[in-house]
Amino acid sequence: MPEIYTAAWYDSLKHVLNQSQQVVKKAPPGHWRVLAEIRGDGASPYLGAGQTKRFALDFDEGKCTEYRELAEPPSRRDFDFTMDLPASLFEGIVANEVDPVKAGLKGEIRIVGDMRILIQHAELVNILHDVYVREVETAWPRGKPPYD
């Protein structure tokens, strides 16, 4: 069981996404890239206030070809979508304590990109969340959300 935010954790997420026939069927056709920026918010024990973790997800014809943390901030122009959210919220989603669709609708997740594509593939968001929750075992060495 890999610890959250480790290379092994990202690899396990990639593997699980590629094993899911639902993800393959519901992913938009073609090649698309997503950048997630997770910002330390003072509540997460994994990311201090002011710290940022960035990871890239690449999909090609429904298969995840990349899921890794980025050491340096990339050009946002290289991505079809960017998501920006607080660490405690992201960790709550991973721990199945927070519904990502509800959080997005409340504006807690800032998303930049062609929203038409995102709306057309809204079911994929639910599938991705379900895959995270059911298939990925995450170790929480500093405690699991919700945090005090």
Secondary structure, DSSP 8 states (H G I E B T S, - for coil): --BTTSHHHHHHHHHHHHH-HHHHHHS-SSEEEEEEEEE--SS-SSS-TT-EEEEEEEEETTEEEEEEEESS---GGG-SEEEEEEHHHHHHHHTTSS-HHHHHHTTSSEEEE-HHHHHHTHHHHHHHHHHHHHH---B-TT--SS--
